[in-house]
Amino acid sequence: MACEIIVLLCVAVLIKIADLPKYWSLSLIAIALLPICFLSTSAYSTFDYSYIFFPALRLNSGFGIKEIYFQYDLFMSLLAALWMKLHLDINNFRVLGQVSIYLLLIAEFLLARSLFSTKKLPYFLLATLILIKIYSYIVDPTFCIQLTPLRLDFWILPLLLVRWRGSYSIFIGLTLALLNIFHRNFGFLYTLSYLEFIFVLFLIDLVEVYSAKRSLYILIKKYFLLTYPNLILIGSSLILDYFIFGGLTPESAILYQKLGFGFMRIAPNSFYWYVPFLLAMTFLLLLNQRKTISAPYFSTGVFLIFLSVANSVYFFGRSHESNIIHISGSLIFLVYMLMDLLYERFTLSVENRELKKSSLYLYTKHFIGLLPLLFIMLITYFYSERILRNVTIHAKNLQSLQFTYPNSITKKTTDIRGITNNSNKVYFMGQGIADFFYYYYGNYVPPGYFLPFVAWPYKKDAVDFLQNLINENYYIVVKQNEMLFGKEMIEALTYHHSFDNQEYKVLWK
């Protein structure tokens, strides 16, 4: 009950802010979001971040892109490489994830405020986004960097361009082209969404052409002239992809298919089963009200539907309920767009003045108006334990001005230098928790395509790789508390020297 009261009070404050002039309300929201987005509630996952850091370290060591395994595409590792080049504290890299959350919340709020006919609806949207994207997580939203908007929410960029630059803006083609290169998995999905979106616009115009018995040739010519610059940009990016990465399909996607990691079955009681209804209802209402809503509203809504479907591919691959939170940015916006369309549809459909005074009309109107609050209360009820816990941690950390959590990974590498005869040829065979930090703070160059070591998909290939390293006079370092993990592979290796202490086991030729 305490959680519901806190949420209601916060929503009430937001609604009061909605009555202020636009500039003041945006300024207050921008300031209020700072502690919400930039206060951590836990340490970050060194294992998850290592899949970003290792490619970055390889890039900075002079390896080519084709020589590096990118689990999560190039973009985030490029950011990490720049972070390292600037000699910034690697443990503060999570700040970029927090920045991405902050910018996503602001962007969705501004987009809603520019579109929705119901004045207070964008503020309910913002409250919902804060609850879901900040307080409904089991851990801190930046615990896994690959689950932040820095990876999962680039859909907002082409959507904003459709809203403010138009459906055929060359900036959309440029954005998608860049995503195809730097953010390949989602870039391809968003490109496909855009092509589907343009095709739907063409079909709608085609129906009107046939109804009015106008020339089909003129329509085709019109769409060709509107779309060919973007198609050229997108096509060029795919060609560049092929030459830069050695293929069009990301290596991680190919590997997952080889290992048999296909789509997972969606749970029978999953929230996701409501999404097809949400998509269909929103699309039908957009079509139904196309003549009464603005062209940017219609285009943005239709494109958002296809982008939400594209984001859902991520959920299909990992159909856990927690992943609905991760892809919720676009879905929550759709929920509120549907509410806005329902309210608009209901108020416009009733023209009779006497009917508008009837109890049924007034009750129905009030019920539709209460939908945002009911939706927020439903979310609060379902995630109340997590929300209350995270709010409590935020309050304590704000009071003590603790914005982040120190990394427990040691920076001391002198002992490793000592037991490896100060060699630069050192390979850390671990479970990925601390491996990167030994390379980074010890100034070692990480060898091998798959990094961290646990990224190797096949045990036989990993053993062959380790044996080649030993033959090339590398020292293989294993932490004693991780020996059980690598024991079978170590037993398969041929080596002549070994060293053991309480913390490490070292093998060499």
C-alpha positions as CSV (number, residue, x, y, z in Angstrom):
1,M,0.0,0.0,0.0
2,A,2.9,2.3,0.8
3,C,4.2,1.9,-2.8
4,E,0.8,2.8,-4.3
5,I,0.6,6.0,-2.1
6,I,4.1,7.1,-3.1
7,V,3.3,6.6,-6.8
8,L,0.0,8.4,-6.6
9,L,1.7,11.4,-4.9
10,C,4.4,11.5,-7.6
11,V,1.8,11.3,-10.4
12,A,-0.2,14.1,-8.7
13,V,3.0,16.3,-8.7
14,L,3.6,15.5,-12.4
15,I,0.0,16.5,-13.2
16,K,0.4,19.8,-11.4
17,I,3.6,20.4,-13.4
18,A,1.5,19.9,-16.5
19,D,-0.4,23.1,-15.7
20,L,2.8,25.2,-15.9
21,P,4.0,26.8,-19.1
22,K,5.7,24.4,-21.4
23,Y,9.2,25.7,-20.9
24,W,8.9,25.6,-17.1
25,S,7.4,22.1,-17.0
26,L,10.1,20.7,-19.3
27,S,12.8,22.4,-17.2
28,L,11.5,20.9,-13.9
29,I,11.1,17.5,-15.5
30,A,14.7,17.6,-16.9
31,I,16.0,18.5,-13.4
32,A,13.9,16.0,-11.6
33,L,15.0,13.2,-13.9
34,L,18.7,13.7,-13.1
35,P,18.8,11.9,-9.7
36,I,16.3,9.3,-10.9
37,C,18.4,8.3,-13.9
38,F,21.9,8.9,-12.5
39,L,21.7,7.3,-9.1
40,S,22.8,3.6,-9.2
41,T,21.1,1.0,-7.1
42,S,23.8,-1.7,-7.4
43,A,27.2,-2.4,-8.9
44,Y,27.4,-3.3,-12.6
45,S,28.0,-6.8,-14.1
46,T,31.7,-7.0,-15.0
47,F,30.8,-10.2,-16.9
48,D,28.3,-8.4,-19.2
49,Y,30.4,-5.3,-19.6
50,S,33.4,-7.4,-20.7
51,Y,31.6,-8.2,-23.9
52,I,31.8,-4.5,-24.7
53,F,35.2,-3.9,-23.2
54,F,37.2,-6.7,-24.8
55,P,36.4,-5.7,-28.4
56,A,37.3,-2.1,-27.4
57,L,40.6,-3.2,-26.0
58,R,41.3,-5.2,-29.2
59,L,40.5,-2.1,-31.3
60,N,42.8,0.0,-29.3
61,S,45.5,-2.7,-29.7
62,G,45.4,-2.3,-33.5
63,F,43.4,-5.3,-34.5
64,G,41.1,-5.1,-37.5
65,I,37.3,-5.3,-37.2
66,K,37.3,-8.7,-38.9
67,E,39.6,-10.0,-36.3
68,I,37.3,-9.1,-33.4
69,Y,34.2,-10.9,-32.1
70,F,31.4,-8.4,-31.4
71,Q,28.6,-10.0,-29.3
72,Y,26.7,-6.7,-29.2
73,D,27.8,-5.0,-32.4
74,L,30.3,-2.3,-33.0
75,F,28.8,0.9,-31.6
76,M,29.1,0.4,-27.8
77,S,32.6,-1.0,-28.2
78,L,33.6,2.0,-30.2
79,L,32.4,4.2,-27.3
80,A,34.3,2.1,-24.9
81,A,37.5,2.3,-27.0
82,L,37.2,6.1,-27.0
83,W,36.6,6.0,-23.3
84,M,39.8,4.1,-22.8
85,K,41.7,6.4,-25.2
86,L,40.7,9.3,-23.1
87,H,42.0,7.5,-20.0
88,L,38.6,7.9,-18.2
89,D,37.8,5.6,-15.3
90,I,36.5,2.4,-17.0
91,N,34.2,1.8,-14.0
92,N,32.3,4.9,-14.8
93,F,31.4,3.7,-18.3
94,R,27.9,2.9,-17.1
95,V,27.2,6.6,-17.1
96,L,26.7,6.4,-20.8
97,G,23.9,3.9,-20.1
98,Q,22.4,6.3,-17.6
99,V,22.6,9.1,-20.2
100,S,20.8,6.9,-22.7
101,I,17.9,6.3,-20.3
102,Y,17.7,10.0,-19.5
103,L,17.6,11.0,-23.2
104,L,15.0,8.3,-24.0
105,L,12.6,9.5,-21.3
106,I,13.0,13.1,-22.4
107,A,12.6,12.2,-26.1
108,E,9.4,10.1,-25.6
109,F,7.9,12.9,-23.4
110,L,8.6,15.6,-26.0
111,L,7.3,13.4,-28.8
112,A,4.1,12.6,-26.9
113,R,3.6,16.3,-26.0
114,S,3.9,17.2,-29.7
115,L,1.4,14.6,-30.8
116,F,-1.2,13.8,-28.2
117,S,-4.5,15.8,-28.1
118,T,-4.9,15.1,-24.4
119,K,-2.8,17.6,-22.6
120,K,-1.9,15.6,-19.5
121,L,-1.4,12.3,-21.2
122,P,2.4,12.8,-21.9
123,Y,2.9,13.3,-18.1
124,F,1.2,10.0,-17.4
125,L,3.4,8.5,-20.1
126,L,6.5,9.8,-18.4
127,A,5.4,8.5,-15.0
128,T,4.9,5.1,-16.5
129,L,8.3,5.1,-18.2
130,I,10.0,6.0,-15.0
131,L,8.2,3.2,-13.1
132,I,9.1,0.6,-15.8
133,K,12.5,1.8,-17.1
134,I,14.0,2.7,-13.7
135,Y,12.2,1.2,-10.8
136,S,10.8,-2.1,-12.1
137,Y,14.2,-3.8,-12.7
138,I,15.4,-6.6,-10.4
139,V,18.8,-4.9,-10.5
140,D,20.1,-1.5,-11.6
141,P,18.9,-0.5,-15.1
142,T,22.6,-0.2,-16.1
143,F,23.7,-3.5,-14.5
144,C,23.9,-5.0,-18.0
145,I,24.9,-2.3,-20.5
146,Q,23.5,-4.3,-23.4
147,L,20.0,-3.9,-21.8
148,T,20.1,-0.1,-21.8
149,P,18.7,2.2,-24.5
150,L,22.3,2.5,-25.7
151,R,21.6,-0.8,-27.5
152,L,17.8,-1.5,-27.4
153,D,16.2,1.9,-28.0
154,F,17.7,3.4,-31.1
155,W,14.3,3.1,-32.7
156,I,13.6,6.5,-31.2
157,L,15.9,8.2,-33.7
158,P,14.2,7.4,-37.0
159,L,10.8,7.8,-35.3
160,L,11.7,11.4,-34.2
161,L,12.8,12.1,-37.8
162,V,9.5,10.9,-39.2
163,R,7.7,13.1,-36.8
164,W,9.7,16.3,-37.4
165,R,11.3,15.8,-40.8
166,G,8.7,13.8,-42.6
167,S,8.4,10.2,-43.7
168,Y,10.8,10.5,-46.7
169,S,13.5,12.7,-45.1
170,I,17.0,11.8,-46.3
171,F,18.1,12.0,-42.7
172,I,16.1,8.8,-42.0
173,G,18.0,7.0,-44.7
174,L,21.3,8.3,-43.3
175,T,20.3,7.3,-39.8
176,L,19.3,3.8,-40.9
177,A,22.5,3.5,-42.9
178,L,24.7,4.3,-39.9
179,L,22.7,1.9,-37.7
180,N,23.3,-0.8,-40.3
181,I,27.0,-0.4,-39.9
182,F,27.5,0.4,-36.3
183,H,24.4,-1.3,-34.7
184,R,23.9,-4.1,-37.2
185,N,21.4,-6.4,-35.5
186,F,18.8,-3.7,-34.7
187,G,19.8,-1.6,-37.7
188,F,18.6,-4.3,-40.0
189,L,15.4,-4.7,-38.1
190,Y,14.7,-0.9,-38.1
191,T,15.5,-0.7,-41.8
192,L,13.0,-3.5,-42.5
193,S,10.5,-1.6,-40.4
194,Y,11.0,1.5,-42.4
195,L,10.5,-0.3,-45.7
196,E,7.3,-1.9,-44.4
197,F,6.1,1.5,-43.2
198,I,6.7,3.1,-46.7
199,F,4.9,0.1,-48.3
200,V,1.9,0.6,-46.1
201,L,1.8,4.3,-47.0
202,F,2.0,3.3,-50.7
203,L,-0.9,0.8,-50.3
204,I,-3.1,3.5,-48.6
205,D,-2.4,5.9,-51.5
206,L,-3.0,3.0,-54.0
207,V,-6.5,2.5,-52.6
208,E,-7.2,6.2,-53.0
209,V,-5.8,6.1,-56.6
210,Y,-8.1,3.3,-57.6
211,S,-11.1,4.9,-55.9
212,A,-10.5,8.2,-57.7
213,K,-9.5,6.3,-60.9
214,R,-6.2,8.3,-61.1
215,S,-3.0,7.2,-62.8
216,L,-1.0,4.4,-61.1
217,Y,2.1,5.4,-63.0
218,I,2.0,8.9,-61.4
219,L,1.8,7.3,-57.9
220,I,4.7,4.9,-58.6
221,K,6.8,7.7,-60.0
222,K,6.0,9.8,-56.9
223,Y,7.1,7.1,-54.5
224,F,10.2,6.4,-56.5
225,L,11.3,10.1,-56.4
226,L,10.5,10.3,-52.7
227,T,12.3,7.1,-51.6
228,Y,15.3,6.5,-54.0
229,P,17.8,8.7,-52.0
230,N,17.1,6.7,-48.8
231,L,17.2,3.4,-50.7
232,I,20.6,4.3,-52.1
233,L,21.9,5.2,-48.7
234,I,20.5,2.0,-47.2
235,G,21.9,-0.1,-50.1
236,S,25.3,1.5,-49.8
237,S,25.4,0.8,-46.1
238,L,24.8,-2.9,-46.7
239,I,27.6,-3.0,-49.3
240,L,29.9,-1.3,-46.8
241,D,28.8,-3.9,-44.2
242,Y,29.9,-6.7,-46.4
243,F,33.4,-5.3,-46.9
244,I,33.9,-4.1,-43.3
245,F,32.7,-7.2,-41.5
246,G,33.1,-9.8,-44.2
247,G,29.4,-10.6,-44.5
248,L,25.9,-9.2,-44.0
249,T,24.8,-11.3,-41.1
250,P,26.4,-10.5,-37.8
251,E,28.7,-13.2,-36.5
252,S,26.9,-13.5,-33.2
253,A,23.6,-14.2,-35.0
254,I,25.2,-16.9,-37.1
255,L,26.8,-18.4,-34.0
256,Y,23.5,-18.5,-32.1
257,Q,21.9,-20.3,-35.0
258,K,24.7,-22.9,-35.2
259,L,24.4,-23.5,-31.5
260,G,20.6,-24.0,-31.8
261,F,19.6,-20.9,-29.8
262,G,16.5,-20.1,-31.8
263,F,13.3,-18.3,-30.6
264,M,12.0,-19.4,-27.3
265,R,8.3,-20.2,-26.6
266,I,6.4,-17.4,-25.0
267,A,4.9,-18.3,-21.7
268,P,1.1,-18.9,-21.7
269,N,0.7,-16.2,-19.0
270,S,3.1,-13.7,-20.5
271,F,2.2,-10.0,-20.7
272,Y,3.3,-10.1,-24.3
273,W,0.0,-11.8,-25.4
274,Y,-1.6,-8.4,-25.0
275,V,0.8,-6.8,-27.5
276,P,-0.8,-8.1,-30.7
277,F,-4.1,-6.7,-29.5
278,L,-2.4,-3.4,-28.8
279,L,-0.7,-3.3,-32.2
280,A,-3.9,-4.2,-34.1
281,M,-6.2,-1.7,-32.1
282,T,-3.7,1.2,-32.6
283,F,-3.4,0.5,-36.3
284,L,-7.2,0.3,-36.8
285,L,-7.8,3.5,-34.9
286,L,-5.1,5.3,-36.8
287,L,-6.7,4.2,-40.1
288,N,-10.2,5.1,-38.8
289,Q,-9.1,8.6,-37.7
290,R,-6.7,9.3,-40.5
291,K,-8.8,12.2,-41.8
292,T,-9.1,13.8,-38.3
293,I,-5.6,13.4,-36.9
294,S,-2.6,15.2,-38.4
295,A,-0.4,13.6,-41.0
296,P,2.7,13.5,-38.7
297,Y,0.5,11.8,-36.0
298,F,-0.6,9.1,-38.5
299,S,2.9,8.5,-39.9
300,T,4.5,8.4,-36.5
301,G,1.9,6.0,-35.2
302,V,2.2,3.6,-38.1
303,F,6.0,3.6,-38.1
304,L,6.0,3.1,-34.3
305,I,3.9,-0.1,-34.8
306,F,6.5,-1.6,-37.1
307,L,9.4,-0.5,-34.9
308,S,7.7,-2.2,-31.9
309,V,7.4,-5.4,-33.9
310,A,11.1,-5.1,-34.8
311,N,12.0,-4.7,-31.1
312,S,9.8,-7.7,-30.3
313,V,12.2,-9.9,-32.2
314,Y,14.6,-9.4,-29.3
315,F,11.9,-10.6,-26.9
316,F,11.2,-13.6,-29.1
317,G,14.8,-14.7,-28.9
318,R,14.8,-14.5,-25.1
319,S,11.2,-14.8,-24.1
320,H,11.6,-14.0,-20.4
321,E,9.1,-11.6,-18.7
322,S,12.0,-9.4,-17.7
323,N,12.7,-8.7,-21.4
324,I,9.4,-7.0,-21.8
325,I,10.7,-4.3,-19.5
326,H,13.8,-4.0,-21.7
327,I,11.8,-3.4,-24.9
328,S,9.0,-1.5,-23.2
329,G,10.0,1.9,-24.4
330,S,8.1,1.6,-27.7
331,L,5.2,-0.5,-26.3
332,I,4.4,1.9,-23.5
333,F,4.3,4.8,-26.0
334,L,1.9,2.7,-28.1
335,V,-0.4,2.1,-25.1
336,Y,-0.7,5.9,-24.5
337,M,-1.2,6.6,-28.2
338,L,-4.1,4.1,-28.1
339,M,-5.6,5.9,-25.1
340,D,-5.2,9.2,-26.9
341,L,-6.9,7.8,-30.0
342,L,-9.7,6.3,-27.9
343,Y,-10.4,9.5,-26.2
344,E,-10.3,11.4,-29.5
345,R,-12.5,8.9,-31.2
346,F,-15.1,8.9,-28.4
347,T,-15.4,12.7,-28.1
348,L,-15.6,13.2,-31.9
349,S,-18.1,10.3,-32.5
350,V,-20.7,11.9,-30.3
351,E,-22.1,15.1,-31.8
352,N,-25.5,15.3,-30.2
353,R,-25.4,17.9,-27.4
354,E,-28.2,16.2,-25.4
355,L,-26.3,12.9,-25.6
356,K,-23.1,14.6,-24.3
357,K,-25.0,15.6,-21.2
358,S,-26.2,12.0,-20.5
359,S,-24.9,10.0,-17.6
360,L,-23.7,7.2,-19.9
361,Y,-21.6,9.6,-22.0
362,L,-20.1,11.3,-18.9
363,Y,-19.3,8.1,-17.2
364,T,-17.7,6.6,-20.3
365,K,-15.7,9.8,-20.9
366,H,-14.4,9.8,-17.3
367,F,-13.6,6.1,-17.5
368,I,-11.5,6.6,-20.6
369,G,-9.9,9.6,-18.9
370,L,-9.0,7.4,-15.9
371,L,-7.3,4.7,-18.1
372,P,-3.8,6.2,-17.7
373,L,-4.1,6.2,-13.9
374,L,-5.5,2.7,-13.8
375,F,-2.6,1.5,-16.0
376,I,-0.1,3.1,-13.7
377,M,-1.8,1.5,-10.7
378,L,-1.7,-1.9,-12.4
379,I,2.0,-1.6,-13.0
380,T,2.6,-0.4,-9.5
381,Y,0.7,-3.4,-8.1
382,F,2.6,-5.9,-10.2
383,Y,6.1,-4.5,-9.5
384,S,5.4,-3.0,-6.1
385,E,8.1,-4.9,-4.3
386,R,10.8,-3.9,-6.8
387,I,9.6,-0.3,-7.0
388,L,9.6,0.1,-3.2
389,R,13.1,-1.5,-2.9
390,N,14.6,0.7,-5.6
391,V,13.0,3.9,-4.4
392,T,14.4,3.1,-0.9
393,I,17.9,2.6,-2.2
394,H,17.7,5.7,-4.3
395,A,16.6,7.8,-1.3
396,K,19.5,6.4,0.8
397,N,22.0,6.9,-1.9
398,L,20.8,10.5,-2.6
399,Q,21.1,11.3,1.1
400,S,24.7,10.0,1.2
401,L,25.5,11.4,-2.3
402,Q,26.5,7.9,-3.5
403,F,25.9,8.0,-7.2
404,T,27.7,4.8,-8.1
405,Y,29.2,1.6,-6.7
406,P,33.0,1.0,-6.6
407,N,34.2,-2.0,-8.6
408,S,35.5,-4.8,-6.3
409,I,37.9,-6.1,-9.1
410,T,41.5,-5.5,-8.0
411,K,43.8,-3.4,-10.1
412,K,46.9,-5.1,-8.7
413,T,48.7,-7.0,-11.4
414,T,52.2,-7.0,-10.0
415,D,51.8,-10.5,-8.5
416,I,50.8,-11.8,-11.9
417,R,53.9,-10.1,-13.5
418,G,56.0,-11.8,-10.9
419,I,54.8,-15.4,-11.5
420,T,54.9,-15.0,-15.3
421,N,58.5,-13.7,-15.4
422,N,57.2,-10.2,-16.4
423,S,56.1,-11.6,-19.8
424,N,53.7,-9.8,-22.0
425,K,52.4,-13.1,-23.3
426,V,49.7,-13.8,-20.8
427,Y,46.3,-15.3,-21.3
428,F,43.6,-15.3,-18.6
429,M,41.4,-18.3,-18.7
430,G,38.5,-17.3,-16.6
431,Q,34.7,-17.1,-16.4
432,G,34.7,-13.6,-17.7
433,I,34.1,-11.8,-14.4
434,A,37.6,-10.3,-13.9
435,D,39.5,-11.3,-17.1
436,F,39.2,-8.0,-18.8
437,F,40.5,-6.0,-15.9
438,Y,43.7,-8.1,-15.7
439,Y,44.4,-7.3,-19.3
440,Y,43.4,-3.7,-19.0
441,Y,45.3,-2.8,-15.8
442,G,48.2,-5.1,-16.6
443,N,48.7,-3.5,-20.1
444,Y,48.4,-6.9,-21.8
445,V,47.2,-7.4,-25.3
446,P,44.3,-9.9,-25.3
447,P,44.9,-12.7,-27.9
448,G,42.2,-14.7,-29.7
449,Y,39.0,-14.0,-31.6
450,F,36.5,-15.0,-28.9
451,L,36.8,-12.9,-25.7
452,P,36.2,-13.3,-22.8
453,F,37.3,-17.0,-22.7
454,V,33.8,-18.2,-22.0
455,A,32.7,-16.8,-25.3
456,W,34.3,-19.8,-27.1
457,P,31.3,-21.8,-28.4
458,Y,33.0,-25.2,-28.7
459,K,35.2,-26.8,-26.1
460,K,37.5,-28.5,-28.7
461,D,38.2,-25.2,-30.4
462,A,39.0,-23.6,-27.1
463,V,41.4,-26.4,-26.1
464,D,43.2,-26.1,-29.5
465,F,43.5,-22.4,-29.1
466,L,45.0,-22.7,-25.6
467,Q,47.5,-25.3,-26.8
468,N,48.6,-23.0,-29.6
469,L,49.1,-20.3,-27.0
470,I,51.3,-22.5,-24.9
471,N,53.3,-23.6,-27.9
472,E,53.8,-19.8,-28.6
473,N,55.3,-19.4,-25.1
474,Y,52.2,-17.9,-23.5
475,Y,51.4,-18.2,-19.8
476,I,47.9,-19.4,-19.1
477,V,46.6,-17.9,-15.9
478,V,43.6,-19.4,-14.1
479,K,42.1,-18.3,-10.8
480,Q,42.0,-21.1,-8.2
481,N,38.3,-20.4,-7.5
482,E,37.5,-20.9,-11.2
483,M,39.5,-24.1,-11.6
484,L,36.4,-26.3,-11.6
485,F,35.1,-24.4,-14.6
486,G,38.3,-25.1,-16.7
487,K,39.6,-28.3,-15.1
488,E,38.6,-30.6,-18.0
489,M,40.2,-28.4,-20.6
490,I,43.4,-27.9,-18.6
491,E,43.7,-31.7,-18.3
492,A,43.6,-31.9,-22.1
493,L,46.6,-29.5,-22.5
494,T,50.2,-30.4,-22.9
495,Y,52.6,-28.2,-20.9
496,H,55.9,-28.7,-19.0
497,H,55.7,-26.1,-16.2
498,S,53.1,-25.0,-13.8
499,F,52.8,-22.9,-10.7
500,D,50.2,-22.8,-7.9
501,N,49.5,-20.5,-5.1
502,Q,46.4,-19.7,-3.1
503,E,45.0,-17.4,-5.8
504,Y,46.3,-18.5,-9.2
505,K,47.3,-21.5,-11.2
506,V,49.8,-20.8,-14.1
507,L,50.7,-23.1,-17.0
508,W,53.4,-22.6,-19.6
509,K,55.7,-24.4,-22.0
